[in-house]
């Protein structure tokens, strides 16, 4: 049975996640970009200087966190994945979402997926489309043994985007006005459940800061009729094919959700699914992660960012084996055809490890696979094993898995029977 999850919105400054703190801190203090953190301190890489996190946050609070000289406002939100992806679509915002990959049991993932955000409930019921998708997910959960699967990798393709999740998001005040107005005029379901709460929380914040009741409400109401957001509409909705480097049809909502969490690129196609729909129409949409955006396009200005994301997802560890609408293969295969074009040396250099087992960026994760704690195979490059590459190619028969196998056939990566991970894996697996 689905569980009704309340929407919660809180204004935060700074973000509680230290990486975002450093990112925002760096808007005014460029040297802070050379920082990283442990549990209790922020550490400057260049000098090793340790700064207690409490002092670091105090310093961030004193900054005017702004973009283009506009006041920057951050929010901590519990709401639907669909609303999160709506906000994350807008470029030049800061964001971080609690990942579901940390869920380590099927039953826990089932509870997570059954938590449906409150905007999709009417008279204590959710639409038939959501109930049907939850029934389908439950059937998939029952098909596997809890010890045989990594829940997120197997079940995320069946989740419904109406489920509740936790995330952080922020933007400058001018952009926030435009987004609020857009919701009010074209996506009333979001405005009624989220927009009003955002305004309410900002009213509370301003009472604390300038001791004036409903200050943000008055500011928004007096300004929104003067807000010209044609540029906003043009940027996210109107297609100019000459300014786009990548366009693909039938991209699943699940894949889109992953894409915009990995990079703040400008895309078009997603918001068209949501605008100008009544509350009932939006609630009754097919919001499973397999549901497709008919056409997704990516702005040429963000080509380098998009390319970095795709190269990262070409790594063995990424979820790119399932040939479904929410698989990274929908983006990787066209990229391999258009850009790599069977150049194996270029393919190797495009991988995060550059085709070198000693430069693996996911070695800790691969150790879990080597021990056979989860069923997925470890990386053929890290294990220096042609056999692993051949096993994966025979199973999935994709251009990507073929390219991994060809690295061994062309001698770019050597098979090494003495590799410690290869020895451990085949010993543990009995293959």
C-alpha positions in Angstrom: 0.0 0.0 0.0 1.3 3.5 -0.8 2.1 5.8 2.1 1.3 9.5 2.0 4.4 11.6 2.5 4.1 15.2 3.5 5.8 18.0 1.6 8.4 19.9 3.7 10.3 23.0 2.7 12.8 24.9 4.7 15.0 27.8 3.8 18.7 27.0 4.5 21.9 29.0 4.4 24.3 27.4 3.9 23.6 24.0 2.6 24.2 21.3 5.2 26.3 19.2 2.8 29.9 20.4 3.0 30.6 20.0 -0.7 27.9 22.5 -1.5 29.2 24.7 1.3 32.6 24.7 -0.4 30.9 25.3 -3.8 29.0 28.3 -2.5 31.9 29.6 -0.5 33.9 29.5 -3.7 31.6 31.9 -5.4 33.2 34.7 -3.4 36.5 33.0 -2.3 38.0 31.1 -5.2 40.7 29.6 -3.0 38.1 27.6 -1.1 37.7 25.4 -4.2 40.9 23.8 -3.1 39.2 22.5 0.1 37.8 19.1 1.0 36.3 17.8 4.2 36.3 15.0 6.8 33.7 14.4 9.5 34.6 17.4 11.6 36.9 19.8 9.6 37.2 21.5 6.3 40.8 21.0 5.1 42.7 23.2 2.7 44.4 21.0 0.2 47.4 23.3 -0.5 48.4 23.8 3.1 46.7 21.0 5.1 45.1 23.7 7.3 42.1 22.3 9.2 39.1 24.5 9.9 36.3 23.3 12.2 33.1 23.0 10.3 31.2 25.2 12.7 33.6 28.1 12.0 33.4 27.3 8.3 29.6 27.5 8.3 29.7 30.8 10.3 32.0 32.2 7.6 29.7 31.1 4.8 26.7 32.6 6.6 28.5 35.9 6.6 28.9 35.9 2.8 26.3 37.3 0.5 25.8 34.1 -1.5 24.8 35.5 -4.8 25.0 35.0 -8.6 25.1 38.0 -10.8 24.8 40.3 -7.7 21.4 38.7 -6.9 20.6 37.3 -3.5 21.0 33.5 -3.4 18.4 31.4 -1.6 18.7 27.7 -0.8 16.0 25.2 0.2 15.9 21.9 1.9 12.9 20.0 0.4 11.1 16.8 0.9 8.9 16.3 -2.1 8.3 14.3 -5.3 11.1 13.2 -7.6 9.1 14.8 -10.4 9.2 18.2 -8.7 12.9 17.8 -7.9 13.6 17.1 -11.6 11.5 20.2 -12.5 13.7 22.4 -10.3 16.9 20.7 -11.4 16.1 21.4 -15.0 16.9 25.1 -14.5 20.5 25.9 -15.1 22.7 28.0 -12.8 21.1 26.5 -9.7 22.9 24.6 -6.9 21.6 21.2 -6.0 22.2 18.0 -4.2 19.9 15.0 -3.7 20.0 12.1 -1.2 21.0 9.1 -3.3 18.9 5.9 -3.3 22.0 3.8 -4.0 22.7 3.6 -0.3 19.5 1.4 0.2 20.8 -2.1 0.7 17.8 -4.3 0.9 14.8 -5.0 -1.3 12.3 -4.4 1.5 13.8 -1.1 2.4 13.7 -0.1 -1.3 10.0 -1.2 -1.5 9.1 1.1 1.5 11.1 3.9 -0.1 9.2 3.5 -3.5 5.8 3.3 -1.8 6.2 6.7 -0.2 4.1 8.9 -2.5 4.3 12.7 -2.2 1.2 14.4 -1.0 0.4 16.4 -4.2 -0.6 13.1 -5.8 -3.2 12.2 -3.2 -6.9 13.0 -3.5 -9.3 11.9 -0.7 -6.6 9.7 0.7 -6.1 7.8 -2.5 -3.6 7.9 -5.3 -4.4 7.5 -9.0 -4.8 4.1 -10.6 -1.6 4.7 -12.7 0.5 5.0 -9.5 -1.1 2.0 -7.9 -0.5 -0.1 -11.0 3.2 1.0 -11.1 3.6 0.1 -7.4 2.0 -3.3 -8.1 4.5 -3.9 -10.9 7.4 -2.9 -8.7 6.2 -5.3 -6.0 6.1 -8.1 -8.5 9.7 -7.4 -9.6 10.7 -7.4 -5.9 9.2 -10.8 -5.5 11.0 -12.3 -8.5 14.4 -12.1 -6.9 16.0 -13.2 -3.7 17.1 -10.4 -1.4 20.6 -11.7 -1.4 20.9 -11.8 -5.2 20.5 -8.2 -6.2 21.6 -4.7 -5.6 18.2 -3.0 -5.1 18.9 0.4 -6.7 20.5 -1.0 -9.9 17.7 -3.6 -10.4 14.6 -1.8 -9.2 15.2 1.9 -10.0 13.8 1.3 -13.6 10.4 0.4 -12.1 10.0 3.3 -9.6 7.3 6.0 -10.0 8.5 9.6 -10.2 5.7 10.6 -7.7 7.6 9.0 -4.8 8.9 11.3 -2.1 12.6 12.1 -1.9 14.9 14.5 0.0 17.0 17.1 -1.8 18.5 20.6 -1.6 18.1 23.2 -4.3 18.7 27.0 -4.6 18.8 29.8 -7.1 19.0 33.6 -7.2 16.0 35.7 -6.3 15.3 36.8 -9.9 15.2 33.2 -11.1 13.0 32.2 -8.2 10.5 34.9 -9.2 10.4 33.5 -12.7 10.0 29.9 -11.6 7.2 30.8 -9.1 5.4 32.7 -11.8 5.8 29.9 -14.3 4.4 27.4 -11.8 1.5 29.7 -10.9 0.5 30.2 -14.6 1.4 26.8 -16.2 1.8 24.1 -13.5 -0.8 25.0 -10.8 -0.3 21.6 -9.0 3.3 22.5 -8.3 2.4 26.1 -7.3 -0.3 25.1 -4.9 1.7 22.5 -3.1 5.3 23.9 -3.4 5.2 27.5 -4.6 2.9 28.6 -1.7 5.1 26.8 0.8 8.3 28.4 -0.6 6.7 31.9 -0.3 5.5 31.1 3.2 9.0 30.0 4.3 10.6 33.1 2.8 8.0 35.2 4.6 9.1 33.6 7.9 12.8 34.1 7.0 12.2 37.8 6.3 10.3 38.3 9.6 13.4 37.0 11.4 15.7 39.2 9.4 13.8 42.5 8.9 10.9 42.1 11.3 8.2 42.6 8.6 5.2 40.4 8.2 4.6 38.8 4.7 7.4 40.8 3.2 8.3 38.2 0.5 4.6 37.8 -0.4 4.2 41.5 -1.0 7.5 41.6 -2.9 6.4 38.8 -5.2 2.8 40.0 -5.7 4.1 43.5 -6.6 6.7 42.2 -9.0 5.2 39.2 -10.7 3.1 41.3 -13.2 6.3 43.1 -14.2 8.3 39.9 -14.7 9.1 39.3 -18.3 10.1 35.7 -18.6 10.2 35.3 -22.4 13.9 34.6 -22.1 13.1 32.0 -19.5 10.5 30.4 -21.8 12.9 30.5 -24.8 15.7 28.9 -22.8 13.8 25.9 -21.6 10.9 25.4 -23.9 11.4 26.8 -27.4 13.7 24.7 -29.7 16.3 26.3 -31.9 18.0 23.3 -33.5 21.0 25.4 -34.6 22.0 25.8 -31.0 21.8 22.2 -30.0 24.5 19.5 -30.4 22.7 16.5 -29.2 19.1 15.4 -29.7 17.6 12.0 -28.9 14.1 10.6 -28.9 12.3 8.6 -26.2 14.4 9.3 -23.2 12.9 7.7 -20.1 12.2 9.9 -17.0 14.5 7.8 -15.0 17.5 8.4 -17.3 16.6 12.1 -17.5 16.6 12.3 -13.7 20.1 10.8 -13.6 21.4 13.1 -16.3 20.4 16.4 -14.7 21.7 15.3 -11.3 25.1 14.7 -12.8 25.5 18.0 -14.6 23.9 21.4 -14.8 23.4 21.4 -18.6 20.5 23.1 -20.2 18.0 20.6 -21.7 14.6 21.0 -23.4 11.8 18.6 -23.7 11.0 17.6 -20.1 9.0 20.7 -19.0 6.7 20.4 -22.0 5.4 17.2 -20.4 4.2 19.1 -17.3 3.0 22.5 -18.5 -0.6 23.5 -19.2 -2.0 20.4 -17.5 -4.8 20.4 -14.9 -4.1 19.0 -11.5 -6.0 15.8 -12.5 -4.2 15.4 -15.7 -0.8 15.7 -14.1 -1.7 13.3 -11.3 -2.9 10.7 -13.8 0.2 10.9 -16.1 2.3 7.8 -16.5 5.2 8.8 -14.3 7.1 5.5 -14.2 10.8 5.9 -14.9 10.4 4.2 -18.2 7.9 6.8 -19.5 9.6 8.7 -22.3 10.3 12.3 -23.1 9.5 12.3 -26.8 12.5 14.4 -27.7 15.3 15.6 -25.5 17.8 18.2 -26.7 21.0 19.6 -25.1 22.3 23.1 -25.6 25.6 23.3 -27.5 27.0 25.8 -24.9 27.1 22.9 -22.4 28.6 20.3 -24.8 31.8 19.9 -22.7 29.8 19.2 -19.5 27.6 16.7 -21.3 30.6 15.0 -22.8 32.2 14.7 -19.3 29.0 13.1 -17.9 28.8 10.6 -20.8 32.5 9.6 -20.5 31.9 9.0 -16.8 29.0 6.8 -17.5 31.0 4.8 -20.0 32.9 3.4 -17.0 32.2 -0.3 -16.2 30.6 0.5 -12.9 27.8 2.7 -14.4 24.3 1.4 -15.0 24.5 1.1 -18.7 23.8 -2.5 -19.5 20.0 -2.7 -19.5 18.7 -1.7 -22.9 15.7 0.2 -21.6 14.5 3.8 -21.7 16.1 4.6 -18.4 19.5 3.1 -19.3 22.5 5.3 -20.0 22.9 3.3 -23.2 20.3 5.5 -24.8 22.9 8.3 -24.6 26.2 6.3 -24.8 25.5 4.4 -27.9 24.8 7.5 -30.1 27.9 9.1 -28.6 30.1 6.2 -29.4 28.8 6.2 -33.0 29.1 10.0 -33.5 32.3 10.7 -31.6 34.4 7.6 -30.9 33.6 6.0 -34.3 35.5 2.7 -33.6 38.7 4.6 -32.6 39.7 2.3 -29.8 42.6 4.4 -28.6 40.2 7.4 -28.3 37.7 5.1 -26.5 40.3 4.1 -24.0 41.4 7.7 -23.4 37.8 8.7 -22.9 37.3 6.3 -20.0 37.8 7.7 -16.5 40.8 5.3 -16.0 42.2 6.0 -19.5 42.3 2.2 -20.0 44.9 1.8 -17.2 44.1 -0.6 -14.4 46.4 1.4 -12.1 44.3 4.6 -12.6 40.9 3.0 -11.6 38.6 5.5 -9.9 36.2 2.9 -8.6 38.6 0.3 -7.1 36.8 0.3 -3.7 33.5 -0.5 -5.4 35.0 -3.1 -7.6 36.5 -4.9 -4.5 32.9 -5.7 -3.5 32.2 -7.2 -6.9 35.5 -9.2 -6.8 34.3 -10.7 -3.4 31.0 -11.6 -5.1 29.1 -9.9 -2.4 26.8 -8.6 -5.2 26.2 -10.4 -8.6 27.6 -7.7 -10.9 30.9 -8.5 -12.5 34.0 -6.5 -11.7 35.7 -4.3 -14.3 37.6 -6.2 -17.0 40.3 -3.4 -17.2 40.9 -3.4 -13.4 41.1 -7.2 -13.4 43.1 -7.2 -16.7 40.8 -10.0 -17.8 39.6 -10.6 -21.4 37.4 -13.3 -20.1 35.3 -10.7 -18.1 35.0 -8.5 -21.1 33.9 -11.4 -23.3 31.3 -12.5 -20.6 29.8 -9.1 -20.5 29.7 -8.7 -24.3 28.0 -12.1 -24.7 25.4 -11.1 -22.2 24.6 -7.6 -23.4 25.9 -7.4 -27.0 26.1 -3.6 -27.1 28.6 -1.3 -28.8 30.0 -0.3 -25.4 30.7 -3.9 -24.3 32.1 -4.7 -27.7 34.5 -1.8 -27.4 35.7 -3.1 -24.0 36.4 -6.5 -25.6 38.2 -5.0 -28.5 40.6 -3.2 -26.2 42.0 -6.7 -25.3 41.8 -8.0 -28.9 43.8 -5.1 -30.2 46.4 -5.3 -27.4 45.5 -1.9 -25.9 44.8 -3.6 -22.6 46.7 -6.8 -21.9 45.3 -9.9 -20.3 47.2 -10.6 -17.1 46.5 -14.0 -15.4 48.6 -12.8 -12.4 46.4 -9.8 -11.6 45.3 -10.2 -8.0 41.7 -9.2 -8.7 41.4 -11.6 -11.6 42.7 -14.4 -9.4 40.4 -13.5 -6.5 37.3 -13.1 -8.6 37.5 -16.3 -10.6 38.4 -18.1 -7.4 35.4 -16.7 -5.6 33.0 -17.1 -8.4 33.9 -20.5 -9.5 33.6 -19.4 -13.2 
